[in-house]
Amino acid sequence: MTAGTGGIDFARQLARQPLAVWLLALTAAVLFSATTEDLLPWAHKYPRDWVLPIRFAITDFMKWLINDATFGLFTFKEMTRSVSWLLDWPLTAATSLLSTGLMRGQGSDAVQLTPPLAWLAVLGVLAAMGHYARDWKLAALVGGCFLYLAMFGQWDSAMITLSSIVVAVPIGIVLGLLLGVLAYRSRWFGLAIRPVLDLMQTVPIFAYLVPILFLFGFGPVAAMTATIIYAMPPMVRVTMLALRQVADEIVDFGRMVGCTRRQMTWKVLVPSAMPSLMVGVNQVIMLSLNMVIIASMIGAGGLGFDVLSSLRRLQIGAGLEAGIAIVVLAIALDRLSQAFATRSQQMHHERPGNWVLRHPWLSFALAWTAVTGLVGLFLAPVQTYPEALQITTGSFWAELVKYINVNFFDVLEGIKNFFLLNLMIPFKRFLLDIPWVMVVGLVTLAGWRLGGRTLALLTFTLSMFIAVTGQWEKAMVTIYLCGTSVLIASLIGIPIGIAAAQNRRVGRVVQVVIDTLQTLPSFVYLMPVVMLFRVGDFAAMIAVVAYALAPAIRYTAHGVRQIDPNLVEAGVAAGCTRRQVLWKIKLPLALPEIMLGINQTIMLALSMLVITALVGTRDLGQEVYIALTKADTGRGIVAGLSVAFIAIVADRLIAAGSGRMRSRLGLGQEAGAR
C-alpha cells in the first residue's frame, strides 16, 4: 500500500469519527487563532477594502426603479402609485364604516356626513357571527372581547386596526391562494417559490418596511401593503400542502366526469381542501395582527401606534392596555376563523321559506345595524360607549413598576450585573475575537458533516455573504444576544416542558401560560423590562427570553409525551428508577423534538432581536432600524438578509442534526415533521 493510499484511508476512517473530526478542527482553529493574528491580520478582521458595495448597488437600483424605470407605457413610480390608489379605496371605505364615518374634505376642514357604525352594532354583528359559526359560547366570547375594548377606552384605536385587518386579510388570502394554486399546478414555479418563501419568513419584520416605505411612501396604505406581504407566505404554503393532500379518489372522480384543468382546480380541489385552507386563513389573520405595531412605524394608526408611542414615552400602563387590546382582538378573530373553518367541514341544508327565514343571522345583523344606527342618532350612548363608564388600569401598572424600582432596585441591579459580567460580556468578547475565517470554516464543516456537500455549500455561501457585505461584527453581536437568550430560554423551558409532560395539572397551567405568551405583541415585552432594567443588552435579552420561551416548552413536552409507553414499561420492568427512566429513556428519545424546539426558539429570538434595537442594542437589528429611519433601502435589505441568513444556517444545521438523531433512534423523519 502506497503512502498516498494510506493517507486516503486514514482520512476516510477519521471522517467516520465525528468526535475526532471536531476535536481536530477545534484544535486547528485554536492554533490558527493564537498564531496568525500578526501574520494574517485579514483572517481575524475582515478588511474594509474587501467589502463589496452591495448595499449601495441596491440603493442605486431602488432609486433607478422609482425615478427612471419604465415598463411599457407607465413608469414604475406610476405603477406603485396606482397600486396605492387602488388599495386606498377599500381602506378608506372600511375606515369610514368602522372608525371615522363618511367624511367630506380633509384635515381640519373635514366634515362628518354620517357617523360610523355604532359600537353596539359592531358588537352585536360579531356576536351573531360567533353564534352562526358555532354556538352561544363563542358568541359570548366574541361579544365579551369587543365589550372589553369599549370598557377600557380602546374602541376607537381598535376600529382603526380592524379597518386595516378587514382589507389586508382578504387580499393576503386571495394572493396567497392564487400563488399556492400556481405553485401546485406548475412544478418549476413551486420549486422557485420555496426559497423565496423561506427567505420571506426569516427576514426580520422591520426589513419589510424599508423598501415599502421607499416605494409607497409614508401612510396607512404603505403600512397595509407591508402587512399583506408579511402575512401572505403561510397562505401560499398551506395552499400547496392542502391541494396535495386531497384524496386521490376525489381527483379520479373529477377526471371521470370530464373536468377541465381549471374546473378540476376550482370546482374539485379547492372546495375539497377548504378545511385545510382555513388554517392558512387563520395564520394570515394572526400575522396581520402581529404586524400592526411594526406597521405603525410607517403610518398605520390604531392600537399599534398606541403601543409604540407608549413605549417611546415609557408609559407602561397605557402600553400594556393597548397591547392587551391587540391580544383580545386577536383572540376574537382567531376563535371566529377557527369556528368558520370547522363549519366549512360540515354539510349545511338550505332552510325553506323566504329570504329572511333562509338567512336568519344575516337578517338579524342587518336589522340590528339599522336599529342601532337610527337610535344612535338620538341616544349618544348607543352610538359611542360613554366615557364616564370607561375604566383604566394604567395608574395601577405605573405604581407597581414604581414600587418595584424603589424597593428592589439593588436586587435588580445585582441580577443584571451578575449576568452581564459573568456571562454576556465574556461571551460577546469571545465571539468578537474569533477570526472570521475560522467561523466560516467551522460552519462549513458542520454543514458537511450533517448534510453533505449541498448543506456545506449553502452554509459557506450565506456566512460569506455576511462577511463580504461588512456586517460581520454586528452579526457576531446578534449571535451573542441570540445565543445567550436561547441558552437561558432552553434552561428555563426544557425543565418546564418535562414537568408539563409528566404532570397533567402542570401541563394545563403551562399550556394556558404559553398560549398567552404567544398572543402578546412583541413590543409589549419591551415595556416592563425597560422600566425595570432600563435600556441595554440585558433588557433586550430578558425580552427575547420571554418572547422565545414558548417553543422550548411546547416541543419538549410534546417530545416526552410521544414516547412509546412500551419502552417506558420495559425500562420500569428492568428495574429503572423514575429518574433513570427520564434520563436514560425519555430524554434521549425526545432529544430530536427538543432540538426542533430550540430551532424555533432561535427563529423567534432573531425576529425579536430586530425589535430590541429600540432599547439600545448594537446588532443587525439596529442596522435595520437605522435604515428605516433614513429610508436607506440598501442598508436595510443587506442587514435584513444577514439576519435571515443566520436564521437559515441555524435552521438547516439543526434540522439536519435532528434528522440524524431520528435515524439513529429509528424514529423516522415523519415524527418530527410538524
C-alpha positions as CSV (number, residue, x, y, z in Angstrom):
1,M,0.0,0.0,0.0
2,T,1.4,3.4,-1.0
3,A,1.7,6.3,1.3
4,G,-1.0,8.2,-0.7
5,T,-3.4,5.3,-0.4
6,G,-2.7,5.1,3.3
7,G,-3.4,8.8,3.7
8,I,-6.7,8.5,1.9
9,D,-7.7,5.5,4.1
10,F,-6.8,7.4,7.2
11,A,-8.9,10.4,6.1
12,R,-11.9,8.2,5.4
13,Q,-11.5,6.5,8.8
14,L,-11.2,9.9,10.5
15,A,-14.3,11.1,8.7
16,R,-16.3,8.3,10.2
17,Q,-15.4,9.5,13.7
18,P,-17.3,12.7,14.3
19,L,-15.8,13.4,17.7
20,A,-12.3,13.1,16.3
21,V,-13.1,15.4,13.4
22,W,-14.4,18.1,15.7
23,L,-11.5,17.8,18.2
24,L,-9.1,18.1,15.3
25,A,-11.0,21.0,13.8
26,L,-11.2,22.9,17.1
27,T,-7.6,22.3,17.9
28,A,-6.6,23.6,14.5
29,A,-8.9,26.6,15.0
30,V,-7.4,27.5,18.4
31,L,-3.8,27.2,17.0
32,F,-4.8,29.3,14.0
33,S,-6.3,32.0,16.2
34,A,-3.3,32.1,18.5
35,T,-0.5,32.1,16.0
36,T,-1.8,34.1,13.0
37,E,-3.0,37.4,14.4
38,D,0.1,39.3,13.4
39,L,0.9,37.1,10.4
40,L,-2.5,37.1,8.8
41,P,-4.5,40.1,10.2
42,W,-7.0,39.9,7.3
43,A,-8.1,36.5,8.6
44,H,-9.0,37.9,12.0
45,K,-10.8,41.0,11.0
46,Y,-12.4,41.3,7.6
47,P,-10.7,44.2,5.7
48,R,-12.9,47.1,4.8
49,D,-11.2,47.3,1.4
50,W,-12.7,43.8,0.6
51,V,-16.3,44.8,1.4
52,L,-18.5,44.6,-1.7
53,P,-20.7,47.7,-2.2
54,I,-23.8,45.6,-2.4
55,R,-25.9,48.0,-0.2
56,F,-25.0,50.9,-2.4
57,A,-25.9,48.9,-5.5
58,I,-29.3,48.1,-4.0
59,T,-29.9,51.7,-3.1
60,D,-29.0,52.9,-6.6
61,F,-31.2,50.2,-8.1
62,M,-34.1,51.3,-6.0
63,K,-33.6,54.9,-6.9
64,W,-33.5,54.0,-10.6
65,L,-36.6,51.9,-10.1
66,I,-38.5,54.9,-8.7
67,N,-37.1,57.7,-10.8
68,D,-36.3,56.2,-14.2
69,A,-37.7,52.7,-14.7
70,T,-40.4,52.4,-17.4
71,F,-42.4,49.3,-18.1
72,G,-44.4,49.8,-21.3
73,L,-46.4,53.0,-21.2
74,F,-46.0,53.5,-17.5
75,T,-43.1,54.3,-15.1
76,F,-42.6,52.2,-12.1
77,K,-43.5,55.1,-9.8
78,E,-46.8,55.5,-11.6
79,M,-47.4,51.8,-11.1
80,T,-46.8,51.9,-7.4
81,R,-48.9,55.0,-7.0
82,S,-51.7,53.2,-8.9
83,V,-51.5,50.3,-6.5
84,S,-51.6,52.7,-3.6
85,W,-54.7,54.4,-5.1
86,L,-56.4,51.1,-5.6
87,L,-55.7,49.9,-2.0
88,D,-56.7,53.3,-0.6
89,W,-60.3,52.9,-1.8
90,P,-61.2,49.8,0.3
91,L,-59.2,51.0,3.2
92,T,-61.0,54.4,3.2
93,A,-64.3,52.6,2.9
94,A,-63.5,50.3,5.8
95,T,-62.2,53.1,8.0
96,S,-65.3,55.2,7.2
97,L,-67.6,52.3,8.2
98,L,-65.9,51.4,11.4
99,S,-64.0,54.5,12.7
100,T,-64.4,57.9,11.2
101,G,-67.8,57.8,9.4
102,L,-68.3,59.3,5.9
103,M,-66.2,62.4,5.7
104,R,-66.1,65.3,3.2
105,G,-62.9,67.3,2.9
106,Q,-59.5,66.6,4.6
107,G,-57.7,67.7,7.7
108,S,-59.1,70.4,9.8
109,D,-61.7,71.3,7.1
110,A,-63.2,67.7,7.1
111,V,-66.9,67.5,7.9
112,Q,-68.6,64.3,9.0
113,L,-71.6,63.5,6.8
114,T,-72.6,60.2,8.5
115,P,-71.3,58.6,11.7
116,P,-69.6,55.2,11.7
117,L,-71.3,52.0,12.8
118,A,-72.5,52.2,16.4
119,W,-70.4,50.3,18.9
120,L,-73.4,48.2,19.8
121,A,-73.9,47.4,16.1
122,V,-70.4,46.1,15.7
123,L,-70.6,44.1,18.9
124,G,-74.0,42.6,18.0
125,V,-73.0,41.7,14.5
126,L,-69.7,40.0,15.6
127,A,-71.6,38.1,18.4
128,A,-74.1,36.9,15.7
129,M,-71.2,35.7,13.6
130,G,-70.0,33.7,16.5
131,H,-73.3,32.1,17.1
132,Y,-73.7,31.3,13.4
133,A,-70.2,29.8,13.2
134,R,-70.6,27.7,16.4
135,D,-72.8,28.4,19.4
136,W,-73.7,30.9,22.1
137,K,-70.4,30.3,24.0
138,L,-68.4,31.6,21.0
139,A,-70.9,34.5,20.6
140,A,-70.4,35.4,24.3
141,L,-66.6,35.2,24.0
142,V,-66.5,37.4,20.9
143,G,-69.0,39.9,22.4
144,G,-67.1,40.0,25.6
145,C,-63.8,40.7,23.8
146,F,-65.3,43.7,22.0
147,L,-67.0,44.9,25.2
148,Y,-63.6,44.9,26.8
149,L,-62.3,47.1,24.1
150,A,-65.1,49.6,24.7
151,M,-64.9,49.5,28.5
152,F,-61.1,50.1,28.6
153,G,-61.2,53.0,26.1
154,Q,-59.6,51.1,23.3
155,W,-62.6,51.1,20.9
156,D,-61.5,53.9,18.5
157,S,-58.0,52.6,18.1
158,A,-59.2,49.0,17.7
159,M,-61.6,50.0,14.9
160,I,-58.8,51.7,13.0
161,T,-56.8,48.5,13.4
162,L,-59.8,46.3,12.4
163,S,-60.3,48.5,9.3
164,S,-56.8,47.6,8.1
165,I,-57.3,44.0,9.0
166,V,-60.6,43.5,7.2
167,V,-58.9,44.8,4.0
168,A,-55.4,43.3,4.3
169,V,-56.6,39.8,5.3
170,P,-58.8,39.1,2.2
171,I,-56.2,40.5,-0.1
172,G,-53.5,38.4,1.5
173,I,-55.7,35.3,1.4
174,V,-56.6,35.7,-2.3
175,L,-53.0,36.4,-3.4
176,G,-51.7,33.6,-1.3
177,L,-54.3,31.2,-2.7
178,L,-53.5,32.1,-6.3
179,L,-49.8,31.8,-5.8
180,G,-50.3,28.4,-4.0
181,V,-52.5,27.1,-6.8
182,L,-49.9,28.2,-9.4
183,A,-47.1,26.5,-7.4
184,Y,-49.3,23.3,-7.2
185,R,-50.0,23.3,-11.0
186,S,-46.5,24.4,-12.1
187,R,-43.6,22.3,-10.8
188,W,-41.0,24.8,-11.8
189,F,-42.8,27.7,-10.1
190,G,-43.3,25.5,-7.0
191,L,-39.5,24.9,-6.9
192,A,-38.7,28.5,-7.5
193,I,-41.1,29.9,-4.8
194,R,-40.0,27.7,-1.9
195,P,-36.7,29.5,-1.3
196,V,-38.5,32.8,-1.7
197,L,-41.0,31.8,1.0
198,D,-38.2,30.6,3.3
199,L,-36.5,34.0,2.9
200,M,-39.7,35.9,3.5
201,Q,-40.4,34.0,6.7
202,T,-36.9,34.5,8.1
203,V,-36.3,38.2,7.1
204,P,-37.0,40.4,10.1
205,I,-40.3,42.3,10.1
206,F,-38.5,45.7,10.1
207,A,-36.8,44.8,6.9
208,Y,-40.1,44.7,5.1
209,L,-40.8,48.3,6.0
210,V,-37.6,49.8,4.4
211,P,-38.4,49.1,0.7
212,I,-42.2,49.5,1.3
213,L,-41.5,53.0,2.7
214,F,-39.3,53.8,-0.3
215,L,-41.8,52.5,-2.9
216,F,-45.1,53.5,-1.4
217,G,-44.3,56.4,0.9
218,F,-45.5,57.0,4.4
219,G,-49.1,56.3,5.4
220,P,-51.8,53.8,6.1
221,V,-51.7,52.3,2.6
222,A,-47.9,51.6,2.8
223,A,-48.4,50.0,6.3
224,M,-51.2,47.8,4.9
225,T,-49.1,46.8,1.9
226,A,-46.3,45.7,4.3
227,T,-48.9,43.8,6.3
228,I,-50.2,41.9,3.2
229,I,-46.7,41.0,2.1
230,Y,-45.7,39.8,5.6
231,A,-48.8,37.7,6.2
232,M,-49.1,36.1,2.8
233,P,-46.4,33.3,2.8
234,P,-48.2,30.9,5.2
235,M,-51.3,31.0,2.9
236,V,-49.1,30.0,0.0
237,R,-47.6,27.1,1.9
238,V,-50.9,25.9,3.3
239,T,-52.5,26.0,-0.2
240,M,-49.7,24.0,-1.7
241,L,-49.9,21.4,1.0
242,A,-53.7,21.3,1.2
243,L,-54.1,20.7,-2.6
244,R,-51.5,17.9,-2.5
245,Q,-53.4,16.2,0.4
246,V,-56.7,16.0,-1.5
247,A,-57.7,12.3,-1.7
248,D,-56.9,10.5,-5.0
249,E,-60.5,9.2,-5.1
250,I,-61.8,12.8,-5.4
251,V,-59.3,13.7,-8.1
252,D,-60.2,10.5,-10.1
253,F,-63.9,11.3,-9.8
254,G,-63.3,14.8,-11.2
255,R,-61.5,13.3,-14.2
256,M,-64.3,10.7,-14.7
257,V,-66.9,13.4,-15.0
258,G,-64.8,15.3,-17.6
259,C,-63.5,18.3,-15.6
260,T,-61.1,20.6,-17.4
261,R,-57.9,21.6,-15.7
262,R,-59.5,24.8,-14.5
263,Q,-62.6,23.1,-13.3
264,M,-60.5,20.4,-11.5
265,T,-58.7,23.2,-9.6
266,W,-61.7,25.5,-8.7
267,K,-64.6,23.0,-8.6
268,V,-62.9,19.9,-7.1
269,L,-59.5,20.6,-5.4
270,V,-60.1,23.9,-3.8
271,P,-63.5,23.0,-2.3
272,S,-62.2,19.7,-1.1
273,A,-59.2,21.4,0.6
274,M,-61.2,24.1,2.2
275,P,-60.9,22.9,5.8
276,S,-57.1,22.9,5.5
277,L,-57.1,26.2,3.6
278,M,-58.9,27.8,6.6
279,V,-55.8,27.1,8.7
280,G,-53.9,29.4,6.3
281,V,-56.7,32.0,6.7
282,N,-56.2,31.8,10.4
283,Q,-52.4,32.3,10.0
284,V,-52.9,35.4,7.8
285,I,-55.2,36.9,10.4
286,M,-52.8,36.3,13.3
287,L,-49.7,37.5,11.3
288,S,-51.6,40.6,10.2
289,L,-52.3,41.4,13.9
290,N,-48.7,40.8,14.8
291,M,-47.7,43.3,12.2
292,V,-49.9,46.2,13.4
293,I,-47.4,47.6,15.8
294,I,-44.5,47.4,13.4
295,A,-46.6,48.9,10.6
296,S,-47.4,51.9,12.8
297,M,-43.8,53.0,12.3
298,I,-44.7,53.8,8.6
299,G,-48.0,55.4,9.1
300,A,-50.5,52.9,10.5
301,G,-52.6,54.2,13.3
302,G,-54.7,52.3,15.8
303,L,-53.6,50.0,18.6
304,G,-50.1,49.5,17.1
305,F,-49.4,53.3,17.2
306,D,-50.7,53.4,20.8
307,V,-48.3,50.7,21.9
308,L,-45.4,52.2,20.1
309,S,-46.0,55.8,21.4
310,S,-46.4,54.4,24.9
311,L,-43.1,52.6,24.6
312,R,-41.3,55.8,23.5
313,R,-42.8,57.7,26.4
314,L,-42.3,54.7,28.8
315,Q,-45.9,54.8,29.8
316,I,-46.2,51.2,30.8
317,G,-49.8,51.3,31.8
318,A,-51.1,52.7,28.6
319,G,-48.8,50.5,26.6
320,L,-50.0,47.3,28.3
321,E,-53.6,48.2,27.9
322,A,-53.2,48.8,24.2
323,G,-51.1,45.6,23.9
324,I,-53.7,43.6,25.8
325,A,-56.3,45.1,23.4
326,I,-54.4,43.6,20.5
327,V,-54.4,40.3,22.2
328,V,-58.2,40.5,22.9
329,L,-58.8,41.4,19.3
330,A,-56.6,38.5,18.2
331,I,-58.4,36.0,20.4
332,A,-61.8,37.1,19.0
333,L,-60.7,36.9,15.3
334,D,-58.8,33.7,15.9
335,R,-61.7,31.9,17.5
336,L,-64.1,33.1,14.8
337,S,-61.8,31.9,12.0
338,Q,-61.4,28.5,13.6
339,A,-65.1,28.2,14.1
340,F,-65.8,29.0,10.4
341,A,-63.1,26.5,9.4
342,T,-64.9,23.8,11.4
343,R,-68.2,24.9,10.0
344,S,-66.9,24.6,6.4
345,Q,-66.3,20.9,7.0
346,Q,-70.0,20.3,7.8
347,M,-72.9,19.9,5.5
348,H,-75.5,22.6,5.6
349,H,-79.0,22.3,4.2
350,E,-80.8,25.4,2.9
351,R,-83.9,26.2,5.0
352,P,-87.3,26.5,3.4
353,G,-89.2,29.8,3.3
354,N,-88.4,33.4,2.3
355,W,-85.0,35.1,2.3
356,V,-85.3,36.1,5.9
357,L,-86.0,32.6,7.1
358,R,-83.2,31.2,5.0
359,H,-80.7,33.6,6.4
360,P,-81.8,34.4,9.9
361,W,-78.5,35.6,11.3
362,L,-77.7,37.8,8.3
363,S,-81.2,39.3,8.6
364,F,-80.6,39.9,12.3
365,A,-77.3,41.6,11.6
366,L,-78.8,43.9,9.1
367,A,-81.8,44.8,11.2
368,W,-79.6,45.3,14.3
369,T,-77.2,47.6,12.4
370,A,-80.1,49.7,11.1
371,V,-81.9,49.9,14.5
372,T,-78.7,50.9,16.5
373,G,-77.8,53.4,13.7
374,L,-81.1,55.1,14.0
375,V,-81.3,55.1,17.8
376,G,-77.7,56.2,18.0
377,L,-78.7,59.5,16.2
378,F,-80.7,60.4,19.3
379,L,-79.0,58.5,22.1
380,A,-75.3,59.0,22.2
381,P,-74.5,56.0,24.5
382,V,-75.9,53.7,21.7
383,Q,-73.6,55.2,19.1
384,T,-70.5,55.7,21.3
385,Y,-69.6,53.9,24.6
386,P,-69.9,56.6,27.4
387,E,-66.5,57.9,28.6
388,A,-67.9,58.1,32.1
389,L,-68.2,54.2,32.2
390,Q,-64.7,53.6,30.9
391,I,-62.1,52.1,33.2
392,T,-58.3,52.0,33.1
393,T,-55.5,50.1,34.9
394,G,-52.7,52.4,33.7
395,S,-52.1,54.0,37.1
396,F,-52.0,50.6,38.8
397,W,-49.3,49.3,36.5
398,A,-47.3,52.6,36.8
399,E,-47.4,52.4,40.6
400,L,-46.5,48.7,40.6
401,V,-43.4,49.4,38.5
402,K,-42.5,52.4,40.7
403,Y,-42.9,50.2,43.8
404,I,-40.6,47.5,42.4
405,N,-38.0,50.0,41.3
406,V,-37.9,51.7,44.7
407,N,-37.9,48.6,46.9
408,F,-36.0,46.1,44.7
409,F,-33.5,48.4,42.8
410,D,-30.4,46.8,44.4
411,V,-31.7,43.2,43.8
412,L,-32.5,44.0,40.1
413,E,-29.1,45.7,39.6
414,G,-27.3,42.8,41.2
415,I,-29.0,40.3,38.9
416,K,-28.3,42.5,35.9
417,N,-24.6,43.0,36.7
418,F,-24.2,39.3,37.5
419,F,-25.4,38.2,34.1
420,L,-23.5,41.0,32.3
421,L,-20.2,40.4,34.0
422,N,-20.2,36.6,34.2
423,L,-22.0,35.5,31.0
424,M,-22.9,38.2,28.5
425,I,-19.8,40.4,28.2
426,P,-17.3,37.4,28.2
427,F,-19.3,35.6,25.5
428,K,-19.5,38.8,23.5
429,R,-15.8,39.4,23.6
430,F,-15.1,35.8,22.7
431,L,-17.3,36.0,19.6
432,L,-15.8,39.3,18.5
433,D,-12.2,38.0,18.9
434,I,-12.8,34.8,16.9
435,P,-11.2,35.1,13.4
436,W,-14.0,35.3,10.8
437,V,-12.2,32.7,8.6
438,M,-12.3,30.2,11.5
439,V,-16.1,30.8,12.0
440,V,-16.8,30.3,8.3
441,G,-14.7,27.2,8.2
442,L,-16.4,25.6,11.3
443,V,-19.9,26.4,10.0
444,T,-19.0,24.9,6.6
445,L,-17.6,21.8,8.3
446,A,-20.8,21.5,10.4
447,G,-22.8,21.6,7.1
448,W,-20.6,19.0,5.5
449,R,-20.8,16.6,8.5
450,L,-24.6,17.0,8.9
451,G,-25.8,17.4,5.4
452,G,-23.1,16.7,2.9
453,R,-21.8,18.9,0.1
454,T,-25.1,20.8,-0.5
455,L,-25.5,21.9,3.0
456,A,-21.8,22.8,3.3
457,L,-22.0,25.0,0.2
458,L,-25.2,26.7,1.5
459,T,-23.7,27.5,4.9
460,F,-20.4,28.7,3.3
461,T,-22.2,31.0,0.9
462,L,-24.6,32.5,3.4
463,S,-21.9,33.1,6.0
464,M,-19.6,34.6,3.4
465,F,-22.3,37.0,2.3
466,I,-22.3,38.4,5.9
467,A,-18.6,38.9,5.7
468,V,-18.3,40.4,2.2
469,T,-21.1,42.9,3.0
470,G,-19.3,44.3,6.0
471,Q,-21.8,43.0,8.5
472,W,-19.5,40.6,10.4
473,E,-19.1,42.4,13.7
474,K,-22.8,43.3,14.0
475,A,-23.6,39.7,13.1
476,M,-21.4,38.4,15.9
477,V,-23.2,40.8,18.3
478,T,-26.5,39.4,17.0
479,I,-25.3,35.8,17.6
480,Y,-24.1,36.7,21.0
481,L,-27.5,38.1,22.1
482,C,-29.4,35.3,20.3
483,G,-27.2,32.6,21.8
484,T,-27.4,34.0,25.3
485,S,-31.1,34.3,25.1
486,V,-31.6,30.9,23.6
487,L,-29.4,29.3,26.2
488,I,-31.4,30.8,29.1
489,A,-34.7,30.1,27.4
490,S,-33.7,26.5,27.0
491,L,-32.5,26.2,30.6
492,I,-35.9,27.5,31.7
493,G,-38.2,26.0,29.1
494,I,-36.9,22.4,28.9
495,P,-37.4,21.6,32.6
496,I,-40.8,23.2,32.5
497,G,-41.7,21.1,29.4
498,I,-40.6,18.0,31.1
499,A,-42.7,18.8,34.1
500,A,-45.7,19.6,31.9
501,A,-45.4,16.3,30.1
502,Q,-45.2,14.3,33.3
503,N,-48.0,16.1,35.3
504,R,-51.3,16.8,33.6
505,R,-52.3,19.6,36.1
506,V,-49.0,21.3,35.5
507,G,-49.4,20.8,31.8
508,R,-52.8,22.5,31.7
509,V,-51.4,25.5,33.6
510,V,-48.3,25.7,31.4
511,Q,-50.5,25.5,28.2
512,V,-52.5,28.5,29.2
513,V,-49.4,30.5,30.1
514,I,-47.5,29.8,26.8
515,D,-50.7,30.4,24.7
516,T,-50.9,33.8,26.4
517,L,-47.2,34.5,25.8
518,Q,-47.6,33.7,22.1
519,T,-50.5,36.0,21.6
520,L,-48.9,39.0,23.3
521,P,-47.4,41.5,20.7
522,S,-43.6,41.6,20.7
523,F,-43.4,45.2,21.7
524,V,-45.4,44.5,24.9
525,Y,-42.4,42.5,26.2
526,L,-40.1,45.6,25.9
527,M,-42.1,47.9,28.2
528,P,-41.8,46.2,31.6
529,V,-38.1,45.2,31.1
530,V,-37.1,48.7,30.1
531,M,-39.0,50.1,33.1
532,L,-37.2,47.7,35.4
533,F,-33.7,47.4,33.8
534,R,-33.5,50.4,31.5
535,V,-32.1,50.2,28.0
536,G,-29.2,47.9,27.1
537,D,-28.3,44.3,26.2
538,F,-29.6,42.8,29.4
539,A,-33.1,44.4,28.9
540,A,-33.1,43.1,25.3
541,M,-32.1,39.6,26.5
542,I,-34.9,39.4,29.1
543,A,-37.4,40.5,26.4
544,V,-36.1,37.9,23.9
545,V,-36.2,35.1,26.5
546,A,-39.8,35.9,27.4
547,Y,-40.8,36.1,23.8
548,A,-38.9,33.0,22.6
549,L,-39.6,30.7,25.6
550,A,-42.8,29.0,24.4
551,P,-41.3,26.7,21.7
552,A,-38.7,25.3,24.1
553,I,-41.6,24.3,26.5
554,R,-44.0,23.1,23.8
555,Y,-41.7,20.9,21.8
556,T,-40.1,19.4,24.9
557,A,-43.5,18.5,26.4
558,H,-44.5,17.0,23.0
559,G,-41.3,15.1,22.6
560,V,-41.6,13.5,26.1
561,R,-45.3,12.7,25.6
562,Q,-44.9,11.0,22.3
563,I,-42.5,8.3,23.5
564,D,-43.8,4.8,23.1
565,P,-45.3,3.7,26.5
566,N,-43.9,0.2,25.9
567,L,-40.4,1.5,26.0
568,V,-41.1,3.2,29.3
569,E,-42.7,0.0,30.7
570,A,-39.7,-2.0,29.6
571,G,-37.4,0.3,31.5
572,V,-39.5,0.0,34.6
573,A,-39.6,-3.8,34.3
574,A,-35.8,-3.7,34.0
575,G,-35.6,-2.0,37.4
576,C,-35.1,1.6,36.4
577,T,-36.0,4.3,38.9
578,R,-38.2,7.2,37.8
579,R,-35.1,9.4,37.4
580,Q,-33.3,6.7,35.3
581,V,-36.4,6.4,33.1
582,L,-36.3,10.1,32.5
583,W,-32.5,10.4,31.8
584,K,-31.9,7.1,30.1
585,I,-35.1,6.6,28.1
586,K,-37.3,9.6,27.8
587,L,-34.8,12.5,27.2
588,P,-32.7,10.6,24.7
589,L,-35.7,9.6,22.7
590,A,-37.2,13.1,23.0
591,L,-34.0,14.9,22.0
592,P,-34.8,15.3,18.3
593,E,-38.1,17.1,19.2
594,I,-36.2,19.2,21.8
595,M,-33.8,20.2,19.1
596,L,-36.6,21.3,16.9
597,G,-38.0,23.4,19.8
598,I,-34.6,25.0,20.2
599,N,-34.6,25.7,16.5
600,Q,-37.9,27.5,16.8
601,T,-36.6,29.4,19.8
602,I,-33.7,30.6,17.7
603,M,-36.1,31.8,15.0
604,L,-38.2,33.7,17.5
605,A,-35.2,35.2,19.2
606,L,-33.8,36.5,15.9
607,S,-37.1,38.1,15.0
608,M,-37.4,39.7,18.4
609,L,-33.8,41.0,18.3
610,V,-34.6,43.3,15.5
611,I,-37.3,44.9,17.6
612,T,-35.0,45.2,20.6
613,A,-32.9,47.7,18.6
614,L,-35.3,50.2,20.1
615,V,-33.8,49.6,23.5
616,G,-30.2,50.3,22.6
617,T,-28.7,47.1,21.2
618,R,-25.8,47.4,18.7
619,D,-26.5,44.5,16.3
620,L,-28.0,43.9,12.9
621,G,-31.4,44.9,14.3
622,Q,-30.1,48.4,14.9
623,E,-28.8,48.5,11.2
624,V,-32.3,47.7,10.0
625,Y,-33.9,50.2,12.3
626,I,-31.4,53.0,11.3
627,A,-32.1,52.1,7.6
628,L,-35.8,52.5,8.3
629,T,-35.4,55.9,9.9
630,K,-33.2,57.1,7.0
631,A,-35.2,55.3,4.2
632,D,-31.8,53.6,3.2
633,T,-33.1,50.6,1.3
634,G,-29.7,49.1,0.6
635,R,-28.6,49.2,4.2
636,G,-31.9,47.8,5.4
637,I,-32.1,45.0,2.9
638,V,-28.5,43.8,3.4
639,A,-28.9,43.9,7.2
640,G,-32.2,42.1,7.0
641,L,-30.8,39.4,4.7
642,S,-27.9,38.9,7.1
643,V,-30.3,38.2,9.9
644,A,-32.3,35.9,7.6
645,F,-29.1,34.0,6.6
646,I,-28.1,33.5,10.2
647,A,-31.6,32.0,10.8
648,I,-31.4,29.8,7.7
649,V,-28.0,28.4,8.6
650,A,-29.2,27.6,12.2
651,D,-32.4,26.1,10.8
652,R,-30.7,23.9,8.3
653,L,-28.0,22.7,10.6
654,I,-30.4,21.9,13.5
655,A,-32.9,20.2,11.1
656,A,-30.1,18.0,9.6
657,G,-28.8,17.1,13.1
658,S,-32.3,16.3,14.3
659,G,-32.8,14.1,11.3
660,R,-29.7,12.2,12.0
661,M,-30.7,11.7,15.6
662,R,-34.1,10.3,14.4
663,S,-32.3,7.9,12.1
664,R,-30.1,6.6,14.8
665,L,-33.0,6.2,17.2
666,G,-35.2,4.5,14.5
667,L,-37.9,7.2,14.8
668,G,-38.1,8.2,11.1
669,Q,-38.4,11.7,9.7
670,E,-42.1,11.8,9.9
671,A,-42.0,12.1,13.7
672,G,-40.6,15.5,13.5
673,A,-42.4,16.9,10.5
674,R,-44.6,19.3,12.3
